[in-house]
């Protein structure tokens, strides 16, 4: 808004400068032609030898010839002054250097805005693709609901199920793409409105201020020369102030930039992920499908025999992060060739490669960790590994649902719901395993920020790029704050880990076969 207003104002100003330059050029040509005629006449009179006067008349005649010579020379100097002080600054500086700088700024701004609008269109298409695939998947679930009356039976396999599974896979892929594109768009928006456009606007302001200052000086010089040429004044002290002095900076802010404070330009709202919510009938079918798949893998007695970890995994939707995946990603990203990569954690990787790695870790019953680690460590693009880590911790958050419920209950139940208290509540509520994983992730963040001069990732940009991926259960502002707080206060995590006791039991502390575990399995 403000940049566009200034562009239009300056374009009009440059057009006026061109018109003024053309006028002054014609005026100088006329004055030079007049001067040549006057000079020729003056010297013809001065060289006239037949005209001779004596006495007082002779003295007057000699004085007149001297005045003609002086007047010619003075007019020559005045015209030269008009060229050097009025015409040349307009042509060389305003219509030369400053106009070239103006065109460069407008071209850069046009590229920035075009890139931003293109990214917004990519986000819109990714969102629409996700909605389209979600609605198709929902339609397949509703078809199953209609066919089987809301039941999910082992014999309900066939074309309907195959179609549903295929559409579910497409929906999952488009959902991940939508999240990655949204994160990229938010980062780009932050860069455009916090760095690119403010810097270009300041450059434009400097150009406008210089144009106004030079134009004012040229007009003042022209008014002075005009007064000399028409005989209004003969001395500098008698120059009329036809163009008053004024502050070019204040004029630019008020008349060109609309009075906006260049240091306090309002920021746009971040884009947020818009979830697609299933209709009740479709949601029922999806839940029963998941329950059927879980029962097909292990029955209740098997779960009791296997221990509480399986009971917790099947008894709730939460799955703990795969420690091998997290540690392998952090090991890879801790290499200089990775953490010095420009745009690390901001630039999206190849979604196909990311999903391939993630499926190998999470969808295979007994992953070959040695082969997976070797494959990841040979990966050429660090952005694929940051995408893998973000995707994994988005689907399997750092904090379990029980821990997050405890965090939310303590924070929302306190008298002061200030988000500044949230990190302390997290440290108090999280388990040892969760804090150890958090410490590894934050240590990686600190390493990235330490080399921000090479990877161009400040703490603010890093939080904006991936806070929601690492803390998906929190609101945007809370996730950003928590991430930045732990980066600045990483020692608080270390101190908490050094404490010997925990104030509350965690789900995986429940003994196998205990009443609490049996109830959880039955539920």
Secondary structure as GFF3:
##gff-version 3
##sequence-region A 1 523
A	DSSP	alpha_helix	2	46	.	.	.	ID=ss1
A	DSSP	alpha_helix	55	82	.	.	.	ID=ss2
A	DSSP	pi_helix	83	87	.	.	.	ID=ss3
A	DSSP	alpha_helix	88	88	.	.	.	ID=ss4
A	DSSP	pi_helix	89	98	.	.	.	ID=ss5
A	DSSP	alpha_helix	99	148	.	.	.	ID=ss6
A	DSSP	alpha_helix	159	191	.	.	.	ID=ss7
A	DSSP	pi_helix	192	196	.	.	.	ID=ss8
A	DSSP	alpha_helix	197	229	.	.	.	ID=ss9
A	DSSP	three_ten_helix	236	238	.	.	.	ID=ss10
A	DSSP	alpha_helix	248	251	.	.	.	ID=ss11
A	DSSP	pi_helix	252	256	.	.	.	ID=ss12
A	DSSP	three_ten_helix	262	264	.	.	.	ID=ss13
A	DSSP	alpha_helix	280	297	.	.	.	ID=ss14
A	DSSP	alpha_helix	300	306	.	.	.	ID=ss15
A	DSSP	alpha_helix	308	315	.	.	.	ID=ss16
A	DSSP	alpha_helix	323	333	.	.	.	ID=ss17
A	DSSP	alpha_helix	336	339	.	.	.	ID=ss18
A	DSSP	alpha_helix	351	362	.	.	.	ID=ss19
A	DSSP	alpha_helix	369	377	.	.	.	ID=ss20
A	DSSP	alpha_helix	382	395	.	.	.	ID=ss21
A	DSSP	alpha_helix	401	412	.	.	.	ID=ss22
A	DSSP	three_ten_helix	419	421	.	.	.	ID=ss23
A	DSSP	alpha_helix	422	429	.	.	.	ID=ss24
A	DSSP	alpha_helix	432	450	.	.	.	ID=ss25
A	DSSP	alpha_helix	452	455	.	.	.	ID=ss26
A	DSSP	alpha_helix	459	470	.	.	.	ID=ss27
A	DSSP	alpha_helix	476	488	.	.	.	ID=ss28
A	DSSP	alpha_helix	490	498	.	.	.	ID=ss29
A	DSSP	three_ten_helix	507	509	.	.	.	ID=ss30
A	DSSP	alpha_helix	515	522	.	.	.	ID=ss31
###
